[in-house]
Amino acid sequence: MSISAIEMEVPFAEDVTVSDDTLRVDLSDGRSISAPLAWYPRLLRATPAERKRWRLIGRGLGIHWTDLDEDISVEGLLAGKPSGESRASFGKWLAKRSSRPASRPARARARPARAV
């Protein structure tokens, strides 16, 4: 019995949208693929601003979120593979994330009252 391998060209990612519950990637072949955010715990825990800060890597073969140290490949998305990160690794990431100083928006200073 012989099994022949089918060679498949993987399309490139062109655009990425992350909502509160879904990762959506628009591909170079015209398709869009989506996956539940629950598959990617770091994205699930990210702020909306962090989710928007992504860049394509490998000329669109993957997506990288620098703030989250997260990489997702188009091939993995097409294969339906959730994150392979171990619980221990994710726990370390969460601990490191919670220990960093929270950035707070600058507060406006009160203006002195004017004499009328």
N, C-alpha and C positions, 0 to 999 in steps of 0.2 A: 504494500500500500504506500503510495506516495502522496505527500501533501504539498501543494504548490503555494508558495507565499504570494500574496497579492501586495504589490507595491502601491502605496497610496501617497500622493503628495499632500502634505498637510498645508492647509491655507494659513495665511498670516492674519494676526489680529490687526485691526485698523482703528477700532475705538472701543472704549470700555465704559460701562455705566454700572455703578454700584448703588443699589437702593438699600432700604432697611432690611430687606430679606432676600435679595437676589443679586447675583453677579451676572451681567450680560456683556457679551463680547461680540462685536460686529466683525465678520471675517472678510477676507479679500475675495472670496468666491461668491459673495452676496448673501450668505447665510448669517444669521445671528444665533448664538447659542447661549443658553442661560443655565445657571446652576443655583441651588439654594445656598444662601450665605452660611447656613449652618454647616456646610461642608468645609468652610474655611474659618476656623475659630478666631484667627487674628483679625480678619476683615469684619467678622461679626462683632468683635469688641472695639473696633475702631470708631473714631468720631467721623461724622460726615466729611469734615475737612480732610482727615487723613485718608479716607477712601477715595477722595478726588485727586490725591497726589500720587499718580501712578505714571509709569513710563514703559514703553515697549522695549523689550530686550531681544537680542538675536534677530534683529530686523523683523520683529513681529511674531516670532515663534513663542514668545512668552511675555508676561506682564510682571512688573516689579513695583512694589510699594516700599520705598526706602524707609519711611517712618516706621513701618511695621515689620521690616525684614521678611517680607513675604514675596514668594515667586510662584506663579502659576503658569503652566505651559498650555498652549493651545491643544497639543496632542492629548494631554491629560484631561482637559475639558471635553474633548471629542470622545474620549474613551469612557467618560463618566466617572473619573477617579476623584474622590474627595481628598482633602489634605492627608498626607501620610505622617504628619507630625505626631510624635509620641506624647502621651499625657505628661511625662516628666519634662520634656522640652517645652511644651506649652505652659506648664506650671512655672518653669524658670522665667519664661518670657513675661508672664503675668506679674510675677514677683518683681522683676526688674522694672516693668512698666509702672507698677504702683509705687515704687520707691523713688521715681524721678519727681522732681518738683513740678507741681501743676502750674501751668502758665495761666496767669490771670489777666484779663483785659485791664488796661490802664484806666484808672478812675479819673473822672474829670475833677479838677480842683474847684472848690467853691470860690466864687468871685467875691471880693469885698463889697459890702453894701455901699451904694452911692449916696452922698448927701444930696438932698433935694432942695 
